[in-house]
Amino acid sequence: MLTPVEDEHSQALRQQLEAAFCVFDFVRLAVEPGVEVNQALHRQGLQHLYQHLMARRREAWKKLRQDPRYADVGEPQMRWEPERALPERLSPQQVRQLVCEDPEQQDWALYRAFCQPPYGLHFPGGAEQARQVYGQWLDLLGLDLQQQPQVINWVGDLELDCQAPAMGPHWLPWSEYFDEGLEWWGVWCLTVWNPVRRTLSVLAASATD
């Protein structure tokens, strides 16, 4: 029902973002004709993101073990329980706020999170290049307002550690992927359905210094 899409354009953009120290992970998926796009399908998208994350971690692990000093390092593991994630459908107004290129915006500030990871964003062309690449990234994800994308937020119930000290160590987000971001910077996890392109994209971020 969902098929990963990774063409030359998306590979080049991914490499460009990694070189600039962008902290967002993402996958783009094609939805087969006739498949009903419901909340369950969005949740399946989360599993595809997990597979992408683990493939990258295993690749890094294999490279690390080539050094004899790290030959005994165990294979990476990550708790991932998307069935516990609480979906929050964004309104059209919230989606407009989401894609807005305003670094001062407080609510649904995707642009600010994109441009201000914990260690900064490092494009050779500075802020102007960051703005251009952000637009290319939104287009790749299907976040084109004219095509009326539908967006679900999967981490709206998670609070930063500094804002929820009473929760205690027994409280766990639905994946340890979010542990670092919950320290202070923040966390992101959105699924984006574009009905014109029939693509479902998943983006996530969690980082600290």
N, C-alpha and C positions, 0 to 999 in steps of 0.2 A: 504493500500500500504506500509505503514511503521509500523513496530511492534517493540516496545521497547524490548531490550535484556538486562536483568539484572540477570545474573547467580551468583553462589557462588563466582566465581573468580573475577568478576567485583565488587561485593559487598565488598569483602575482600580488593581489591585494593583501592576502594573508601574510605573505613574506614582508611586504612593505610595513604592515602594522607591527609585526614582530620586531623588525629592525628599529622601529620607533619606540619600542617598549610599551605598546598598547596592551592593556591587561584583559581585554575582552576576548572570550572564546566564542566561536559560533559555528553552526552548521547550516547548510541550506538543503532542503529536501523537496523532491518533486512528488506531488500527490497524484496517484493514478486516476484516470478518468472514471467517474461513477462512484468514487469513494466518498462517503459522507464525512464531512469535516466537522467533527464535534469535539467536545472536551477530551474524550478518550484518545482521539487522534493527536491532539495537542500534547497529551501526556506521553504518548508514544514518541513524540519528538524529543522529549527530555531524555529518553533512553538512548536515542541516537547521539545526543550530545555526550552522554556518558561514554559511549563506545569510542567517540572521537577523542575525548579526554584521556581515556585509558590507553588508547593506541599511541598517543603522543608520550605519555608517561613511560610506557614500556620501551618505546624507541630511545628515550633519554636514559632509561635504566640499562639497556643493552650497551649503549655507548660508554656509560660509566663503568660497567664491569670489564671493559677492555683494559682498564687500568688494574693491574694485579692487586693494588691496595684496596680495591672495592669489589673484589671478586666474590666476596661472601654476602654482599648486600642483597637482601631478599627482594623478590618481585613486588612492584608497587601494588597497593590495594587502596580502595576508596569506598567508604560506605555511601550508598546511593539509594534512597528510598522514595522515589517520586510519588508513590501511592500516598505518602503522608503530606505531600505538598498541597496547599490550599490555593485554588485558582481564583484570580480576581480579574474579571473582564474589564478592560479599559474602555471608557466612553470615547466617542469621537473627539471631544474636547481634550481629553487626557492624551490621546494619540497625537493631536496637534501640538500639545505642550511637549510631548516626548521628543519630537523631531526638531523642535525649535532650536536655532543656532544662537542661543543667548547664554553666555558663560555665567551670567549673574542669576539665572533662573534657579529657583529653589525646588519647586515641585516637578517631578518627572524630568530631572535635569540630565538626560542622557548625554547631551553635548558636553556639559561640564565634566561628567564622569569620564567621557572619552578623552577629553583634553587634559584632565588633571588627575592622572593616576598617582599613586604615592611617590614615585620617583620622577614624575614629570614625563611629558611626551617629547620626543626628540626627532622632529622632522627637519631636514636640512633647510627647507623653505619656511620654517617657523610657523606662526599662527595661520598664515594664509594657506599654506600647504595642508595644515591640519584640517582647516575648514573644508578644503576641496576633497581630501581623502574621506572625511566624515560623510560628505554627500555621496561619494562613490559607495561607501560602506552601506549607508541607508538604502541606496538603490539595489545593491546586491541582496540585502535582506528582504526586499519587497516592501519597505516602509515608504511607499509612494502614496501621499494623501489622495491623489486623484483616483487611485485604484482602490480606495476604501479598505485598507488592511484592517484585519481584526487582530487585536493584541491581548494576550493574557499574561498577567504578572503572577509568578509562582513563588515569590518571596515577600509578598506584602505583609505577612504576619511576623516576619523575623525582625528583631530589634537589635540594635548595637549593644554590645556588652555594657558600655558606659550609660546607656539609657534604660537598661533592664537589669540592674545588679541584683534585684531580689529573685530573679529567676533561678539562680544557683547553678552549680556545675551539672546537676541532674538533667537540665533542659538541653535538648539537642536539636539543631536544625535538621531538615530531612536529608542533608548530606554534609559531610565534613568538608566538602569543597568550600563551603561558605564560612568556615571557622575564621580564616584570616581577615576577611572583609568585615566580619562582625566585630572585630576589635575596635575599629573606628572609621575606616574609609567608606564602608558600605558594601552592599551586595546587589547584584542584578541577576535576574533570570526571567526572560520573556520568550514567549512563542508568538510568531507573527504569521498569520495566514493571509496570503495575497490571492484573492479570488480570481483576478484577471490572469495571473501567471500560473495559478495552481501550484504555488510553492508554500511550504511551511518552513520557516527559519527559526532557529533557536539561538539566542545570544545569552551569555552569562559572564559575570565578572565577580571576582572576590580577591582582594589584595590588601597587603599591609606593608609597612616599612621595616 
